[in-house]
Amino acid sequence: MSELPTHPTASTWPARLCGLVRAQWIFALVIGLAWCGEMVHSIDRSERDAVVLPGLTAMAALAVLASRWPVFCGLAGAFALGASTVAIDYFNADSYSFGLLAVRPTENIAGLAMVVHVFWLRRKRYAIPVTTALVVSCLAALFARTGTSYVHASQDVSRSIGVGFVELVLAVGTGVYLRGRKPRSDDTPLQALLRRQWPVMGVLFAFLCLELLSGQGVMSTVIVALGGAVLAVLAVLAPLRPSETAMLGAVALATTALTMWITGAGANTWLLGPISPSAIASGMILLAFSTRYAPPRNAVRNGCALVGAALFALFVTPSDDSTRVGDYLNYMFMGGLLLVLSVGTGVYFRARDDERARTVHNAVSSAQQAERMALARELHDVVAHHVTGIVVQAQAAQLVSEKNPRAATEALARIADSGTEALTAMRRLVASMRGAEPAGASRATEQATTDLEADLLALVEGAQRHGAERADPARIDLSVDIRHEIPLEVARSALRVVQESLTNSGKHALDVSRVEVAVTSNETHLHTRVSDDGTGTHARPVGGSGGYGLVGMRERVELLGGRFHAGPGDHVGWRVEAWLPLGEQNKEEEGAA
């Protein structure tokens, strides 16, 4: 078997980049939205404004890459922000902002994403210096860019410092929360959804805060904030009810525009005219989730409703600026680009989901067929042999029973021995089909002790040592929170699920950098969860795979009355979960007490 390359080849870099974008697709979508808006805005500005575009592009790219290299990207982002400040001051370029004085929207969003990732993925001794560098660069931009011509006199430095402080607290708090989160087996579907949708909630909340501080009139601010809040809630709940939330989002967008037209409240012109940034982001998220999860016919209907509501809002909502026909053409062109981006994102993830479902279905079908064939061979070669001997000896005893009763008695003894051997072979066959582990995988479960946490630690350490032989080993993070007595059979099954999941991650997933193992217990269940951040691309291991892993884990869990799930992760990678019941054990403990 050939050795793995010590350095990634050129062909692996596109796959890794695609994996990073898939893992951070919501961040990438929002940052790309802000970056495209600034590019379009710069077309109508002076040539001096173009000196900022390289820095904006670098900030956007570093924010996406921060999930893999948070410290480097944070320091590079601080340098890029400082370089843009120097370029603006040297060329006397225009510097506009949205809520945070003199700091452009792309720079603001990218900096917040870097702070979240560095506190999430690195220790405080690294996160604090990186965050300090970003804050210093932001303050330098705040004071150095205020002399440019496009900064409005109404914007106040102290208010911008307050806004920046709130954003910093939210970003640090989000990163710390994500670092310390633990999966819970008793979550309702809504609670599990809210845990997965934290990027959507964070981004939309930031947009709403910026709109509240955008300097519009009181009536306009209230209407935009209420409409944006409704759309943001629908965008967060979209994975549960994609069709219903998309239709309600279209109604909310049209109602907001109609209310502003009736009250005469004006709106600031931005990427899509008077449509607010939070409404744009929420509409794109609704459209992407609808395309991914809803049936094709419903997805087309939802897209038409959202596009119709956006066009209605574009032409009905009053605008503070005098808008020309050419401006509406630019808005519609940008809207078309955003529509293609949203639908394309949904179609891409829908295709990935379908491919994974087919892969799992084919693997399960192949494993079941292989097990049936193996059972048939064993029955023919082992059990049928003993049964045939029993039949022959019984026939011989029947022929000689009248003439030689002693021979018949001896034949009956041989029949009893053959029956015992057949029963032993049958039990051995059932044990091998139900409890046998794949080659090289049974040692950990056979050596399981009564201390599940120690067994898990030994298993993870062994897998980590084995993975260290690879050129790019994955880090395995173990989290154990067991506060109840675990029956031995439940502990062995949980250990087996973790072991097989780690084996499958090493065999089939590509570009895995991190595997999370979490085992928790409550009064009723032991919850086991193993997830990785691989690209999800199916790779056939060298020498082939038996295909019994998923089927064996599911059977083992269901035999104990538990629940088993294996499928794609929240945004990327693969996730395996098992809920093993502890109800009878806890009842016995309560009775003894």
C-alpha positions in Angstrom: 0.0 0.0 0.0 1.4 3.3 -1.0 2.2 5.9 1.7 0.2 9.1 2.0 1.9 12.2 0.6 3.5 14.4 3.2 2.2 17.5 1.6 -1.2 18.1 0.0 -1.1 17.8 -3.7 -2.5 20.5 -6.0 -5.7 18.6 -6.6 -6.6 18.5 -2.9 -6.6 22.3 -2.4 -9.8 22.9 -4.4 -11.5 20.1 -2.4 -10.4 21.6 0.9 -11.5 25.1 -0.2 -14.9 23.8 -1.2 -15.1 22.0 2.1 -14.4 25.2 4.0 -17.0 27.1 2.0 -19.6 24.4 2.6 -18.9 24.4 6.3 -19.2 28.2 6.5 -21.8 28.7 3.7 -24.0 31.1 5.7 -21.0 33.2 6.6 -19.8 33.0 3.0 -23.2 33.9 1.7 -23.6 37.0 3.9 -20.0 38.2 3.4 -20.3 37.7 -0.3 -23.6 39.7 -0.3 -21.9 42.6 1.4 -18.8 42.4 -0.8 -21.0 42.3 -4.0 -22.9 45.3 -2.7 -19.8 47.3 -2.2 -18.4 46.3 -5.6 -21.6 47.6 -7.2 -21.5 50.8 -5.1 -18.0 51.4 -6.2 -18.8 51.3 -9.9 -20.6 54.7 -9.6 -17.9 56.2 -7.3 -14.7 57.8 -8.2 -11.6 55.9 -9.1 -10.1 56.6 -5.7 -12.7 54.4 -4.1 -11.2 51.4 -5.9 -8.1 51.4 -3.6 -10.2 49.8 -0.8 -11.4 46.9 -2.9 -8.2 44.7 -2.4 -8.5 45.1 1.3 -12.2 44.2 1.3 -11.6 41.1 -0.8 -8.8 40.0 1.5 -11.0 40.5 4.6 -13.9 38.5 3.0 -11.5 35.6 2.0 -9.9 35.6 5.5 -13.2 35.4 7.2 -14.2 32.3 5.3 -10.8 30.7 6.0 -10.9 31.5 9.7 -12.6 28.2 10.5 -9.4 26.4 9.6 -6.7 28.9 10.6 -8.4 31.4 13.1 -5.2 32.9 14.6 -3.4 33.5 11.3 -6.6 34.9 9.6 -7.3 37.1 12.5 -3.9 38.7 12.5 -3.9 39.0 8.7 -7.4 40.6 8.9 -6.0 43.2 11.3 -3.2 43.9 8.9 -5.6 44.1 5.9 -7.8 46.5 7.8 -4.9 48.7 8.7 -3.6 48.7 5.1 -7.0 49.8 3.9 -7.0 52.7 6.4 -3.5 53.8 5.1 -4.7 53.6 1.5 -7.9 55.6 2.2 -5.9 58.3 4.0 -3.1 58.4 1.4 -5.4 58.6 -1.6 -8.1 60.6 0.2 -10.7 58.0 -0.9 -14.3 58.0 0.2 -15.1 55.9 3.3 -18.7 55.1 4.0 -20.2 52.8 6.6 -23.4 51.2 7.8 -23.8 51.7 11.5 -20.2 51.5 12.5 -18.5 54.8 11.6 -15.9 54.6 8.8 -15.7 50.8 8.8 -17.3 49.2 5.8 -19.9 46.5 6.1 -17.7 43.8 4.6 -14.9 44.7 7.1 -17.3 44.8 10.0 -18.9 41.4 9.2 -15.5 39.7 8.4 -14.0 41.0 11.7 -16.9 39.7 13.8 -16.6 36.3 12.1 -12.9 36.2 12.9 -13.5 37.0 16.5 -16.2 34.3 16.8 -13.9 31.6 15.3 -10.8 32.5 17.2 -12.7 32.2 20.6 -14.5 29.1 19.4 -11.5 27.1 18.1 -8.5 28.4 20.1 -7.6 29.0 23.7 -7.9 32.4 25.3 -4.1 33.0 25.3 -4.4 33.1 21.5 -7.9 34.5 21.1 -7.3 37.6 23.3 -4.2 38.9 21.4 -5.8 38.3 18.0 -9.0 40.1 19.1 -7.0 43.0 20.5 -5.2 43.4 17.2 -8.5 43.5 15.3 -10.0 46.0 17.8 -6.9 48.3 17.5 -7.1 48.2 13.7 -10.8 49.0 13.9 -10.2 52.0 16.3 -7.4 53.2 14.0 -9.9 53.1 11.1 -12.5 54.9 13.1 -10.3 57.9 13.9 -8.2 58.0 10.7 -11.0 57.7 8.2 -13.4 60.3 9.8 -11.8 63.1 7.7 -12.8 61.6 4.4 -15.5 63.4 2.4 -18.2 60.8 2.5 -18.6 60.5 6.2 -21.8 62.2 7.4 -21.6 64.8 10.1 -24.5 63.2 11.9 -22.5 60.1 12.7 -21.0 60.2 16.1 -17.7 58.6 17.1 -19.0 57.8 20.6 -22.1 56.1 19.3 -19.9 54.0 16.9 -17.7 53.0 19.8 -20.8 51.8 21.7 -22.0 49.9 18.7 -18.6 48.3 18.2 -18.5 47.3 21.9 -21.9 45.6 21.6 -20.8 43.8 18.5 -17.6 42.7 20.2 -19.4 41.3 23.3 -21.8 39.4 21.1 -19.0 37.9 19.0 -16.9 36.9 22.0 -20.0 35.5 23.7 -20.9 33.5 20.7 -17.5 32.0 20.4 -17.3 31.1 24.1 -20.8 29.5 23.9 -19.9 27.4 20.9 -16.6 26.3 22.6 -18.4 25.1 25.7 -21.6 23.7 24.2 -22.6 20.1 24.8 -25.1 18.0 22.9 -28.2 17.1 24.7 -30.3 14.0 24.0 -33.6 15.5 25.4 -33.7 18.4 23.0 -37.0 19.0 21.2 -36.8 19.4 17.4 -37.1 23.2 17.9 -34.3 23.3 20.5 -32.0 21.2 18.2 -32.8 23.6 15.3 -31.9 26.7 17.3 -28.6 25.1 18.3 -27.8 24.5 14.6 -29.0 27.9 13.4 -26.7 30.0 15.5 -24.9 31.5 12.5 -28.2 32.6 11.0 -29.4 34.1 14.2 -26.1 35.9 14.8 -25.8 37.4 11.3 -29.5 38.5 11.2 -29.3 40.0 14.7 -26.2 42.0 13.7 -28.1 43.3 10.6 -31.1 44.3 12.8 -28.8 46.1 15.3 -27.1 48.0 12.4 -30.5 49.1 11.0 -31.7 50.3 14.4 -28.6 52.6 14.5 -28.8 53.6 10.8 -30.1 57.2 11.5 -33.5 56.8 9.8 -36.7 58.4 11.1 -38.4 56.9 14.1 -41.4 55.6 12.1 -39.2 54.1 9.4 -36.9 52.5 11.9 -39.8 50.9 13.8 -41.4 49.5 10.7 -38.1 48.2 9.2 -37.1 46.7 12.5 -40.5 44.9 13.0 -40.5 43.6 9.4 -36.9 42.5 9.7 -37.5 40.7 13.0 -40.4 38.8 11.5 -38.4 37.8 8.5 -35.4 36.8 10.7 -37.5 34.5 12.8 -38.9 32.8 9.7 -35.4 32.4 8.3 -34.3 30.7 11.5 -37.3 28.3 11.4 -37.1 27.6 7.7 -35.5 24.1 7.9 -38.6 22.9 9.9 -41.2 24.3 7.5 -39.5 25.5 4.3 -42.7 26.1 2.3 -44.7 27.7 5.0 -41.9 30.0 6.2 -41.1 31.1 2.6 -44.8 32.1 1.9 -45.1 33.9 5.2 -41.8 35.7 4.5 -43.2 36.9 1.1 -46.3 38.2 2.9 -44.2 39.9 5.6 -42.0 41.6 3.0 -45.0 42.8 1.0 -46.8 44.0 4.2 -43.7 45.9 5.4 -43.5 47.7 2.0 -47.2 48.5 2.0 -47.1 49.8 5.5 -44.2 52.2 4.7 -46.1 53.4 1.6 -49.2 54.1 3.6 -47.3 55.9 6.4 -45.0 57.6 3.9 -41.9 56.5 5.8 -38.8 56.7 3.7 -36.0 54.1 3.5 -32.3 54.4 2.8 -31.2 53.1 -0.7 -28.9 50.2 -0.4 -28.1 47.1 -2.4 -31.7 46.5 -3.6 -33.0 50.0 -3.3 -35.2 50.6 -0.2 -35.3 46.9 0.8 -33.4 46.6 4.1 -30.2 44.4 4.4 -31.8 42.2 7.0 -34.8 41.6 4.7 -32.4 40.8 1.8 -30.4 38.3 3.9 -33.6 36.7 5.4 -35.2 36.3 1.9 -32.0 34.7 0.5 -31.9 32.2 3.4 -35.6 31.4 3.1 -35.2 30.8 -0.7 -32.0 28.7 -0.1 -33.7 26.5 2.5 -36.9 26.2 0.4 -34.9 25.0 -2.6 -33.0 22.5 -0.5 -35.8 20.9 1.5 -39.2 21.6 -0.2 -40.6 19.5 -3.1 -39.6 21.0 -6.5 -43.1 22.3 -7.3 -43.4 24.0 -3.9 -39.8 25.4 -4.2 -40.7 27.1 -7.5 -43.9 28.5 -6.0 -42.1 29.8 -3.0 -39.4 31.4 -5.2 -42.0 33.1 -7.3 -43.7 34.5 -4.2 -40.5 35.8 -2.7 -39.4 37.4 -5.9 -42.8 39.0 -6.4 -42.8 40.4 -2.9 -39.3 41.8 -3.5 -40.4 43.5 -6.7 -43.4 44.9 -5.0 -41.3 46.3 -2.2 -38.8 47.7 -4.6 -41.4 49.8 -6.5 -43.8 50.6 -3.6 -41.5 51.5 -0.7 -40.7 55.2 -0.6 -37.0 56.2 -1.0 -35.2 59.1 0.5 -33.2 59.7 -2.7 -34.4 60.6 -6.1 -34.3 57.3 -7.9 -33.9 57.1 -11.7 -34.9 54.4 -14.1 -31.2 53.3 -14.5 -31.1 52.8 -10.7 -34.0 50.4 -10.9 -32.3 48.5 -13.6 -29.2 48.2 -11.4 -31.3 47.0 -8.5 -33.0 44.3 -10.6 -29.7 43.2 -12.0 -28.2 42.8 -8.5 -31.4 41.1 -7.4 -31.0 38.6 -10.2 -27.5 37.8 -9.1 -28.6 37.3 -5.5 -31.5 35.1 -6.7 -29.1 32.9 -8.7 -26.8 32.7 -5.7 -29.6 31.6 -3.3 -31.2 29.1 -5.6 -27.7 27.7 -6.6 -26.8 27.2 -2.9 -30.1 25.4 -2.3 -29.7 23.2 -5.4 -26.1 22.3 -4.5 -27.0 21.2 -0.9 -30.1 19.4 -2.2 -27.9 17.4 -4.6 -25.5 16.6 -1.8 -28.3 15.4 0.5 -29.7 13.2 -2.3 -26.3 11.7 -3.0 -25.7 10.9 0.6 -29.1 9.3 1.0 -28.5 7.1 -2.0 -25.1 6.2 -0.7 -26.5 5.2 2.7 -29.4 3.3 1.1 -27.1 1.4 -1.2 -24.7 0.6 1.6 -27.5 -0.8 3.8 -29.0 -2.8 0.9 -25.6 -4.3 0.1 -24.8 -5.1 3.7 -28.2 -6.8 4.1 -27.7 -8.9 0.9 -24.2 -9.9 2.0 -25.5 -10.9 5.4 -28.3 -13.0 3.8 -25.7 -14.8 1.6 -23.4 -15.4 4.5 -26.2 -16.8 6.5 -27.3 -19.1 3.6 -23.7 -20.4 3.3 -23.4 -21.1 7.0 -26.7 -22.9 7.1 -25.7 -25.0 4.1 -22.2 -25.8 5.2 -22.6 -26.2 9.0 -26.2 -26.8 10.1 -27.3 -28.8 7.0 -24.4 -31.1 7.5 -25.5 -32.1 11.0 -29.2 -32.3 10.1 -28.4 -34.6 7.2 -26.5 -36.9 9.5 -29.5 -36.9 11.9 -31.8 -37.9 9.1 -29.5 -40.7 7.8 -29.0 -42.1 11.3 -32.7 -42.0 12.1 -33.5 -43.9 8.9 -30.9 -46.5 9.7 -32.3 -46.9 13.2 -35.8 -47.3 11.8 -34.6 -50.2 9.5 -32.8 -52.1 12.2 -35.0 -51.4 15.2 -37.0 -54.6 14.9 -34.0 -57.0 14.2 -31.4 -55.3 16.3 -32.8 -53.0 19.1 -29.3 -52.5 20.5 -28.1 -51.0 17.2 -31.2 -48.7 17.2 -30.3 -47.6 20.7 -26.8 -46.7 19.6 -28.2 -44.9 16.6 -30.4 -42.8 18.9 -27.4 -41.9 21.0 -25.6 -40.8 17.8 -28.6 -38.8 16.8 -28.6 -37.0 20.2 -25.0 -36.2 19.8 -25.5 -34.9 16.3 -28.5 -32.8 17.5 -26.3 -31.3 20.2 -23.6 -30.5 17.7 -26.2 -28.9 15.4 -27.7 -26.8 18.2 -24.2 -25.7 19.2 -23.4 -24.8 15.6 -26.7 -22.9 15.3 -26.0 -20.9 18.5 -22.4 -20.1 17.3 -23.9 -19.0 13.9 -26.4 -16.7 15.6 -23.7 -15.3 17.8 -21.4 -14.6 14.9 -24.2 -13.0 12.9 -25.4 -10.8 15.8 -22.3 -10.1 17.9 -19.2 -10.5 15.8 -17.2 -7.4 15.1 -15.3 -6.6 11.9 -11.7 -7.6 11.7 -9.5 -5.6 14.0 -12.5 -3.9 15.7 -13.6 -6.2 18.5 -10.6 -5.8 20.9 -11.9 -2.7 22.6 -15.4 -4.0 23.2 -14.1 -7.4 24.4 -11.8 -5.6 26.9 -14.6 -3.2 28.1 -14.7 -2.6 31.8 -17.4 -1.2 34.1 -16.0 2.3 33.7 -17.4 3.6 30.4 -15.6 7.0 30.6 -12.2 5.2 31.0 -13.0 2.9 28.1 -13.9 5.8 25.9 -10.7 7.6 26.8 -8.6 4.6 26.0 -10.5 4.1 22.7 -10.0 7.7 21.6 -6.3 7.7 22.6 -5.8 4.5 20.6 -7.6 6.0 17.6 -5.5 9.2 17.9 -2.3 7.2 18.0 -3.3 5.2 15.0 -4.4 8.4 13.1 -1.0 10.1 13.9 0.6 7.9 11.2 -1.3 9.8 8.6 0.1 12.9 6.9 -2.8 15.1 8.1 -4.2 13.5 11.3 -7.6 14.6 12.6 -8.0 15.9 16.1 -10.5 13.9 18.2 -12.3 15.8 21.0 -14.0 13.7 23.7 -16.7 15.1 25.9 -18.2 12.7 28.6 -20.9 13.7 31.0 -22.3 10.5 32.7 -24.1 11.1 35.9 -26.1 7.8 36.1 -25.4 4.1 36.5 -24.9 2.6 33.1 -25.8 -1.1 32.5 -22.9 -3.1 31.1 -24.7 -4.0 27.9 -25.6 -0.4 27.3 -22.0 0.7 27.9 -20.6 -1.9 25.5 -23.1 -0.8 22.8 -22.2 2.8 23.3 -18.5 2.0 23.1 -19.1 -0.1 20.0 -21.0 2.8 18.3 -18.1 5.2 19.0 -15.5 2.7 17.8 -17.3 2.0 14.5 -18.0 5.7 13.9 -14.3 6.6 14.3 -13.4 3.7 12.0 -15.8 4.9 9.3 -14.6 8.5 9.6 -11.1 7.4 9.0 -12.1 5.1 6.1 -14.6 7.1 4.2 -14.4 10.9 5.0 -12.0 13.2 3.2 -10.2 16.2 4.6 -11.3 15.5 8.2 -9.6 17.9 10.6 -11.7 17.4 13.7 -13.9 14.6 15.1 -16.2 15.4 18.1 -17.2 12.5 20.4 -19.9 13.4 23.0 -21.4 10.9 25.4 -24.0 12.2 27.9 -26.7 10.7 30.1 -29.9 11.8 31.7 -32.6 9.9 33.7 -33.9 7.9 30.7 -31.2 7.7 28.0 -27.5 7.5 27.3 -26.8 9.7 24.3 -23.8 9.0 22.0 -22.8 11.4 19.2 -19.9 11.3 16.8 -19.5 14.0 14.2 -16.7 15.1 11.8 -16.1 18.0 9.5 -15.1 16.0 6.4 -16.1 17.0 2.9 -18.6 14.2 2.8 -17.3 12.9 -0.4 -17.5 9.1 -0.4 -14.1 7.4 -0.7 -13.7 3.6 -1.0 -10.9 2.5 1.3 -8.0 0.5 0.1 -8.9 -3.2 0.1 -12.7 -2.5 0.2 -15.1 -2.3 3.0 -17.5 -5.0 4.3 -20.3 -2.5 4.6 -21.6 -3.9 7.9 -20.8 -0.8 10.1 -24.1 1.1 9.9 -26.3 -2.0 9.8 -24.5 -3.5 12.8 -24.7 -0.3 14.9 -28.4 0.1 14.1 -29.2 -3.5 15.0 -27.2 -3.3 18.2 -29.0 -0.2 19.3 -32.5 -1.3 18.3 -32.0 -4.7 20.1 -31.7 -2.7 23.3 -34.8 -0.6 22.4 -32.9 2.5 21.5 -32.9 4.9 18.5 -30.1 5.3 15.9 -29.4 8.0 13.4 -26.6 8.3 10.8 -26.5 11.0 8.2 -25.1 14.4 7.0 -24.0 16.9 9.6 -25.5 20.3 10.1 -23.6 22.0 7.3 -20.8 19.6 6.5 -19.4 16.2 7.5 -21.1 13.2 8.9 -22.9 12.6 12.2 -23.8 9.4 14.0 -26.1 9.4 17.1 -27.5 6.7 19.3 -30.0 7.0 22.2 -29.8 3.9 24.5 -32.5 3.6 27.2 -31.7 3.5 30.9 -35.3 3.4 32.1 -35.3 0.0 33.7 -31.9 0.6 35.4 -33.1 3.8 36.9 -36.4 2.3 38.1 -34.4 -0.4 40.0 -32.2 2.2 41.6 -35.3 4.2 42.7 -36.8 1.0 44.1 -33.7 0.2 46.0 -33.5 3.7 47.4 
